Amino acid sequence: MNYFVNEKGYYGDFGGAYIPEMLYPNVEELRQNYLNIINDADFQKEFRALLKDYVGRPSPLYLAKRLSKKYNANIFLKREDLNHTGAHKINNTIGQILLAEKLGKKRIIAETGAGQHGVATATVCALRGLECVIYMGEVDIKRQAPNVARMKMLGATVISAVSGSKTLKDATNEAMRDWINNPVDTHYIIGSVVGPHPYPDMVAIFQSVISEETKKQLLEQTGSDQPDYVLACVGGGSNAMGMFYHFIEDEKVKLIAIEAAGKGVSSGFSAATTYLGKEGVLHGSRSILMQTADGQVVEPHSVSAGLDYPGIGPQHAHLFKTTRAEYVSITDEESLDAGLLLTKLEGIIPAIESAHALAHLEKMKFTGNENVVVCLSGRGDKDMETYMNHFGL
């Protein structure tokens, strides 16, 4: 079974580039050039240097001893929350900003939900002196105000998306409209493993540094580079794909992706795509998405802005359909409780997105010897108001 993209841009039944004719030149330019640029020795040298000296990689793989004792397993946290800007998103934006420069682009646009991708994009644009425009849903702008302030301080223009549910899906729509209208000088930094080919593959490659490091760190700490389980939260799915990437072809490693059940998968307020969705096209690729009988996108809901998306990336859809990875869902309440638990046991406040992955540990049974890696995709600074309101702090 091949779990990676083929020469036509598909992962099994999923992927492709379903785009307006106006976008074809932009996407085709990327498709023809991305692998040659990424694999160039000079590009890799600069990319790796920035990951080390600017981002602060490698991020630690931390054995959470008190959490491990509670769950009767060796729980390792891959600390993407310790990266510069506070999440995994910077891995991809560093890669794409270097790519954009190689293509001669002077203006950068991006979409963001939780704000972390927006902050990471604004950060690298400030670093390289490029114009930056960030699209963000009106709802997300309100619930992620600290990140909006960071983007503006970094010099980005933040534009509110006021259509639909006013969240990540709608911000993505607006960013794509911008790209259609500015095809020559603009590069669109998509923040997740979604969108038309080659974006899902390109973003996964840049994020694969997460699992690349994890294998080396596990070998040092346990004597084996194979964990029993790898867990990560999934909205579009970039942290999960980065966490899974170098384990995908090792069938002994169980991959578990955790989606947002919201107020419950059957409540009408959920983002549990694999449970509620069916095959269709969204934002330029064929995948699995939440939709009505006549194909209209169903508005998602999650307490976590980064998981508030009605689809998953096409590679995730392929891993789900082939059963290579297990896809489960966690409610708002369960994720908030898990975030508080990690804070109290380990002194680490996780992003609510990451807390969804931690919450699934409650539903697993261990014998005491398993090595379990959880991707801690981001830190909880941005979510303090939500935590405070929920727990009455």
C-alpha positions in Angstrom: 0.0 0.0 0.0 1.3 3.4 -1.0 0.4 6.1 1.6 2.1 9.0 -0.2 1.2 11.2 -3.1 1.5 9.8 -6.7 2.7 11.7 -9.8 -0.9 12.9 -10.5 -1.3 14.5 -7.0 -3.5 11.8 -5.5 -3.3 9.7 -2.3 -5.5 6.8 -3.4 -8.9 8.3 -4.1 -8.1 11.7 -2.6 -6.2 14.8 -3.6 -5.8 16.4 -7.0 -6.2 20.1 -7.9 -9.8 21.2 -8.3 -9.3 24.8 -9.0 -10.7 27.7 -11.0 -8.9 28.3 -14.3 -7.6 31.6 -13.0 -5.6 29.8 -10.3 -4.1 27.2 -12.7 -0.9 29.2 -13.5 -0.1 29.7 -9.8 -0.6 26.1 -8.8 1.1 24.7 -11.9 4.2 26.9 -11.2 4.3 25.4 -7.7 3.8 21.9 -8.9 6.6 22.1 -11.4 9.1 23.6 -9.1 8.5 22.6 -5.5 10.4 19.4 -5.3 13.4 20.7 -7.2 13.5 23.7 -4.9 13.0 21.8 -1.6 15.5 19.1 -2.5 18.2 21.6 -3.5 21.3 21.4 -1.2 21.4 25.2 -0.6 17.7 25.4 0.2 18.0 22.6 2.7 21.1 24.2 4.3 19.2 27.5 4.8 16.0 25.7 5.9 17.8 23.6 8.5 19.9 26.5 9.8 16.7 28.6 10.4 14.9 25.7 12.1 17.9 25.3 14.4 18.9 28.9 15.1 15.6 30.8 14.7 12.9 28.3 15.6 14.9 26.5 18.2 14.8 22.9 16.9 15.1 20.1 17.7 12.1 20.5 20.0 12.4 18.2 23.1 10.8 14.8 23.4 9.8 14.9 27.0 8.9 11.8 29.1 5.9 13.1 31.2 6.5 11.0 34.3 3.4 12.0 36.3 1.2 11.7 33.3 2.8 8.3 32.6 2.1 7.1 36.1 -1.5 8.1 35.8 -2.0 6.2 32.5 0.3 3.3 33.2 2.4 3.8 30.0 5.5 5.8 29.0 3.9 9.0 27.7 6.3 11.2 25.6 5.3 14.7 24.6 6.8 16.1 21.4 7.2 19.7 22.5 6.2 21.7 19.4 4.8 24.3 21.9 8.4 25.3 22.6 9.1 26.4 19.0 9.4 30.1 18.3 5.8 31.5 18.0 4.5 28.7 20.1 3.4 25.9 17.7 4.4 23.6 14.9 3.2 26.1 12.3 6.5 27.8 12.0 8.1 24.7 10.5 6.0 25.1 7.4 6.1 28.9 7.1 9.9 28.9 7.2 9.9 26.4 4.3 7.3 28.2 2.3 8.8 31.7 2.7 12.1 30.4 1.3 10.2 28.7 -1.5 8.3 31.9 -2.3 11.6 33.8 -2.5 13.0 31.3 -5.0 9.8 31.8 -7.1 10.3 35.6 -7.0 7.2 36.4 -5.0 7.1 39.7 -3.0 3.6 39.5 -1.3 2.5 36.7 1.0 -1.1 35.8 2.0 -2.4 33.2 4.4 -5.5 32.0 6.2 -5.6 31.3 10.0 -8.0 29.8 12.5 -6.4 29.7 15.9 -4.0 32.4 14.8 -0.8 30.4 15.1 -0.4 30.0 11.4 -1.1 33.7 10.9 1.5 34.6 13.6 4.0 32.2 12.0 3.4 33.6 8.6 3.6 37.2 9.8 6.8 36.3 11.7 8.7 34.9 8.6 7.5 37.9 6.5 9.0 40.2 9.0 12.1 38.2 9.0 12.5 38.4 5.2 10.9 41.8 4.7 7.9 40.7 2.6 4.4 42.2 2.5 1.9 40.0 4.5 -1.9 39.8 4.5 -3.7 37.4 6.8 -7.3 36.3 6.4 -9.1 35.3 9.6 -12.7 34.6 10.5 -14.5 37.3 12.5 -15.4 34.8 15.2 -11.7 33.6 15.5 -10.5 37.2 15.6 -12.6 37.7 18.8 -11.6 34.5 20.5 -7.9 34.7 19.5 -7.3 38.4 20.2 -3.7 38.0 21.5 -2.6 36.3 18.3 -4.3 39.1 16.2 -2.3 41.7 18.1 0.9 39.7 17.5 0.2 39.6 13.8 -0.4 43.3 13.6 2.7 44.1 15.7 4.7 42.0 13.2 3.5 44.2 10.4 0.8 42.1 8.9 -2.6 43.3 7.6 -5.4 41.2 9.2 -8.6 41.0 7.2 -11.8 39.7 8.8 -13.8 37.0 6.9 -17.5 37.8 7.6 -19.2 35.1 5.5 -20.5 31.7 6.5 -19.5 30.6 10.0 -16.9 33.4 10.1 -14.2 30.8 10.9 -11.3 29.0 9.2 -13.2 27.7 6.2 -14.3 31.2 5.4 -10.9 32.7 5.9 -9.6 30.1 3.4 -12.2 31.1 0.9 -11.2 34.8 1.1 -7.5 34.0 0.8 -8.2 32.0 -2.4 -10.1 34.9 -3.8 -7.2 37.2 -3.1 -4.8 34.8 -4.9 -7.0 34.7 -7.9 -6.9 38.5 -8.1 -3.1 38.7 -7.5 -1.6 35.8 -9.4 1.8 37.3 -10.4 3.5 38.7 -7.3 1.7 36.7 -4.5 2.4 33.4 -2.8 -0.3 31.8 -0.7 1.1 30.0 2.3 -1.5 27.4 3.2 -1.1 26.4 6.8 -2.3 22.8 6.7 -2.1 19.7 4.6 -5.2 20.8 2.6 -5.7 22.6 -0.7 -4.8 21.7 -4.3 -1.8 19.5 -5.0 1.1 20.2 -4.3 0.2 21.9 -1.0 -0.7 18.7 1.0 2.6 17.1 0.0 4.6 20.2 0.4 3.3 21.1 3.9 3.7 17.5 5.0 7.3 17.5 3.9 8.1 20.7 5.8 6.3 19.3 9.0 7.9 15.9 8.7 10.8 17.3 10.7 8.6 16.5 13.8 8.7 12.7 13.3 12.2 12.8 11.9 13.5 14.2 15.2 11.1 12.0 17.2 12.6 8.8 15.8 16.2 9.9 16.8 15.1 11.1 20.2 13.1 7.9 21.0 16.1 5.8 20.0 18.3 7.7 22.4 15.8 7.5 25.3 14.4 4.0 24.8 16.7 2.1 22.5 14.1 1.8 19.8 12.9 4.4 17.3 9.5 2.7 17.1 6.8 3.8 19.6 3.7 1.7 20.1 1.3 4.6 19.6 1.6 8.0 18.0 -1.2 10.5 18.8 -2.0 13.9 17.3 -5.0 16.2 16.9 -6.4 16.8 13.5 -8.2 19.8 12.0 -6.8 20.0 8.5 -4.1 17.9 9.9 -0.6 19.4 9.5 0.8 18.6 13.0 -0.6 15.1 12.7 0.9 14.5 9.3 4.3 15.8 10.5 4.0 13.6 13.5 3.0 10.5 11.5 5.2 11.0 8.4 8.2 8.9 9.2 6.1 6.2 10.9 3.5 5.7 8.2 5.3 2.9 6.4 6.0 1.1 9.7 2.8 -0.9 10.3 3.8 -1.8 13.8 3.3 1.8 14.9 -0.3 2.5 15.6 -1.3 6.0 14.4 -4.2 7.7 16.1 -5.7 11.0 14.9 -8.0 12.9 17.2 -10.7 15.1 15.7 -13.0 17.6 17.5 -16.4 16.2 18.5 -17.4 19.7 19.7 -20.6 19.4 21.8 -20.9 15.7 20.7 -20.7 14.1 17.3 -24.5 13.9 16.9 -25.2 17.3 18.5 -25.1 19.4 15.3 -22.1 21.2 16.8 -19.1 19.1 15.8 -16.1 19.0 13.6 -15.7 15.2 13.6 -15.1 14.9 9.9 -14.4 11.2 9.4 -17.5 10.3 11.5 -19.9 12.8 9.9 -18.4 13.4 6.5 -18.4 11.9 3.1 -16.2 12.2 0.0 -16.3 15.5 -1.9 -14.2 18.5 -2.9 -13.3 21.3 -0.6 -10.7 24.1 -1.1 -9.1 22.5 -4.2 -8.8 18.9 -3.3 -10.9 15.7 -3.1 -11.2 14.6 0.5 -13.7 13.8 3.2 -15.8 16.7 4.4 -19.0 17.4 6.3 -21.7 18.2 3.8 -25.4 18.1 3.4 -27.2 15.6 1.1 -27.0 18.1 -1.8 -23.3 18.8 -1.2 -23.4 22.0 0.8 -20.6 22.3 3.4 -21.9 21.8 7.0 -20.6 24.5 9.4 -18.2 22.9 11.9 -18.0 23.6 15.6 -15.1 23.2 18.1 -14.0 25.1 21.2 -10.5 25.0 19.5 -10.3 27.4 16.6 -7.6 25.3 14.9 -9.8 22.3 14.7 -12.9 24.2 13.6 -12.7 23.0 10.0 -15.3 20.8 8.0 -12.7 18.6 6.3 -9.4 16.8 6.6 -6.4 16.8 4.3 -6.5 14.3 1.4 -3.6 12.2 2.8 -5.5 11.9 6.1 -8.6 10.8 4.1 -6.4 8.1 2.5 -5.0 6.9 5.9 -8.6 6.8 7.2 -10.0 4.9 4.3 -7.2 2.4 4.2 -7.4 2.0 8.0 -3.7 2.8 8.3 -4.6 5.4 11.0 -7.4 5.4 13.4 -9.6 8.5 13.6 -11.4 9.2 16.8 -13.1 12.3 18.3 -13.0 14.2 21.6 -15.6 16.7 22.9 -14.9 20.3 23.9 -15.4 19.3 27.6 -13.1 16.4 27.4 -10.3 18.5 25.8 -10.6 21.3 28.3 -10.4 18.8 31.2 -7.3 17.2 29.6 -5.7 20.6 29.2 -6.2 21.3 32.9 -4.9 17.8 33.9 -1.6 18.3 32.0 -1.2 21.7 33.5 -1.6 20.3 37.1 0.5 17.2 36.6 3.3 18.5 34.4 3.3 22.3 34.6 2.6 22.6 30.9 -0.4 24.5 29.6 -1.3 23.0 26.2 -3.2 24.6 23.4 -6.8 23.3 23.4 -6.1 21.7 20.0 -3.3 19.6 21.5 -5.5 18.9 24.6 -7.8 16.9 22.3 -5.0 14.4 21.7 -4.2 14.2 25.4 -7.8 13.6 26.2 -7.8 10.4 24.1 -5.4 8.8 26.6 -8.4 8.5 29.0 -10.0 6.1 26.5 -6.9 3.8 26.0 -5.8 0.8 28.1 -2.1 0.1 28.7 -0.1 -2.7 30.3 2.6 -0.5 31.6 5.3 -1.0 29.0 4.0 0.9 26.0 5.8 3.9 24.5 3.3 6.5 23.5 4.2 9.8 21.7 1.7 12.6 21.8 2.3 15.7 19.6 2.0 18.7 21.8 1.3 20.9 18.8 1.1 24.3 20.6 1.0 26.1 23.9 -2.0 27.4 25.7 -1.3 31.1 26.0 -3.7 31.9 23.2 -6.5 29.9 24.9 -6.2 31.3 28.5 -9.5 33.2 28.2 -11.3 30.1 27.2 -9.7 28.0 30.0 -10.5 30.8 32.5 -14.1 31.1 31.5 -14.7 27.3 31.5 -13.1 26.6 34.9 -14.0 29.9 36.5 -10.4 30.9 37.1 
